[in-house]
Amino acid sequence: KLHLDPSMPCRDDICHGRPYISVETIAERTAFLCESAENAIKINAGDEKQLVYVVGTDVPPPGGEYEDNSEIPASSVAETEETINQIQRAFAKRGLESAWNRCVALVVQTGATFGPEKVRDYDSRNTKDLKVWIRGVDNLVFEAHSTDFQTKEALTNMVKDHFAILKTGPCLTFAMREALYALSYMERELLSDRRGIILSRLPEVMQDLMMTDRTHWQNYYRGDILYLRYIATYGFSDRIRYYWTNPRIKEAVVKLFQNMTSHEIPMPLLSQYMPLQYKAVRENSLPCTPRHLVQSKIMEILDRYAEACGDGDRIL
């Protein structure tokens, strides 16, 4: 499944001194990208039938909004219909009728999004016209972006409203950070006074790195130094996710796992910092190891999506 998304203006896409890209240009570039993919996959004859596409121009900003008070209206039927018509014509000009028949989803604005500290919940009333319209479009469903941090009820309503593909990401790495920091707090409580133990100091190492290298978050947050120290780490935008591959952070995580593997995690501490995982450990459904605890925290989120899609069983 490839999302063909040339909806962001390039440096020279300027109109009246401001970045601008027309629907027609987006459609042409979408078809160009599709043609490139079709040509590439033909290297292995027959494989092109396995390739499906997602299209759409009304794509929310990746990683959420910059401001908490941002309000993005849901896409209109008129604009969505025009987008589909333009893209279908552009495909036809390049002889991509077969590829068009393998388009499975269309990205539109749902009205749901999130910012550094707030989540704007999905409201079915905002997409009532869209969900009526999509019923008359053969072979297409909606793909929803920025579904992170939505409630199970909101995700369930999205699926009912034909948003059959739910894209997520930051809320998963957010959950991973929660789990790793919970482990580091347990490490500090358990081992800080023991001789010969070197703590990972993961939160401190991360804070120092992010305050020194602001590349990945400085354009997303505004405020004084105290607020920036807080939001860079804990914000829903989860800009911290870009720092986990840094050698210093990887070393701290390895040390954290070593410490919490070498010393048994006390159940009262686990209950304090990871209550759902504590319950699973007590019920003998989850091994009490750092890696399993982190994975379980991430699975809390994925389970919410699975249930919203009508799958009562855990994904993993």
Secondary structure as GFF3:
##gff-version 3
##sequence-region A 1 316
A	DSSP	beta_strand	2	3	.	.	.	ID=ss1
A	DSSP	beta_strand	14	15	.	.	.	ID=ss2
A	DSSP	beta_strand	18	19	.	.	.	ID=ss3
A	DSSP	alpha_helix	23	41	.	.	.	ID=ss4
A	DSSP	three_ten_helix	47	50	.	.	.	ID=ss5
A	DSSP	beta_strand	53	55	.	.	.	ID=ss6
A	DSSP	alpha_helix	77	93	.	.	.	ID=ss7
A	DSSP	alpha_helix	97	100	.	.	.	ID=ss8
A	DSSP	beta_strand	103	107	.	.	.	ID=ss9
A	DSSP	beta_strand	113	114	.	.	.	ID=ss10
A	DSSP	beta_strand	119	120	.	.	.	ID=ss11
A	DSSP	three_ten_helix	124	127	.	.	.	ID=ss12
A	DSSP	alpha_helix	128	134	.	.	.	ID=ss13
A	DSSP	beta_strand	141	144	.	.	.	ID=ss14
A	DSSP	alpha_helix	152	160	.	.	.	ID=ss15
A	DSSP	beta_strand	163	166	.	.	.	ID=ss16
A	DSSP	alpha_helix	170	191	.	.	.	ID=ss17
A	DSSP	alpha_helix	202	212	.	.	.	ID=ss18
A	DSSP	alpha_helix	225	234	.	.	.	ID=ss19
A	DSSP	three_ten_helix	239	243	.	.	.	ID=ss20
A	DSSP	alpha_helix	247	262	.	.	.	ID=ss21
A	DSSP	alpha_helix	267	273	.	.	.	ID=ss22
A	DSSP	alpha_helix	275	282	.	.	.	ID=ss23
A	DSSP	alpha_helix	290	308	.	.	.	ID=ss24
###
